[in-house]
Amino acid sequence: MVKQPTRTNSYVIPLNMNGLRGRMFRYSSKKVNPLDILFVYDHHSSLESCRGIIQLLYSSFGNVTAADLPGIGGMDSFYKIGKKPSINNYAAYMASLMKMQFKRKKIIIVGVGFGFVIVTRMLQHYPELQKNVKVVVALKGYADDDDFKLSKFNKIKYRYLAKLFSTRLLAIMARQILLNGPMLKLAYSLTPTIQERLQINKMSKKNSQDIISSEINLWQINDVRTFMKSVHELMMFSNCDQRIDLPVWHVAYRGDKLIDNSRAEQHLKVIYSNYRRFKTNGRVLPIMKERKLVNVWFPANLKKEILRFSSK
């Protein structure tokens, strides 16, 4: 079992969903007419690594709930209860969480990357929840494997490598040999492609060391089999087969190394009944721990539009 991070403050509460143990951040605002926001983090993330953006949502808009995902961020994996970490199972988990936490409330959902994929699938498979949602905000959102900036050869390569390392024995070997602290630090420090993806070659030494430390921590607390199995599915997935009668606000980062925002826009227009794109040109970092580094995720015009809901 993956070791869970320790409780950090009073906003962190234990979470037990269908036999899976994890944690949840729940920030309660003292604002007049606060908005209720559900935040769903990305594939290679944790509550701690997203603390900055969660606090930004809290201070700007109102109440924020963010829960661990099975096998990601230190929570027990689906394998513990005999299930696979499929998008469908994540969607069912998120639907249960939403029913438990919000009931009749109308909320705004903010999903990052894989988290947005889960939210979309949840709203498709559980359409009765759509009436409880005002708008879905997609940060680095995508909806189909064609949205990745990957050649057909690389998609096939990643798909089969991920399938191979999602087996129990190879996952254990990968954790012990390839994903230990010293090996990861060496890889992140010396590999130009990794440095470019994380943009650590463009920042101060202290900030780059913080990013590398956070990345290493994520590999240590996240379940390897879950990560690999999810990558395998993402290389051949699509959410474009069912409509959602809700607006989606898509924050598109112009310098995104992984997502083709134009393709993603086309697919999101197929799925959601109303699409709006918000552009941001700043440097978007994969680790969203520090508040000052995450403001770029929410451009001023997006904040303004979200705040309109509090006056309704």
PyMOL commands that set and color helices and strands:
alter all, ss='L'
color gray80, all
select helices_A, chain A and resi 51-60+78-81+87-101+114-125+127-132+145-147+152-165+168-178+181-190+192-198+200-202+205-221+224-234+261-271+291-297+300-311
alter helices_A, ss='H'
color red, helices_A
select strands_A, chain A and resi 12-17+20-27+35-40+62-67+107-112+133-139+244-253+272-280
alter strands_A, ss='S'
color yellow, strands_A
deselect
rebuild
show_as cartoon
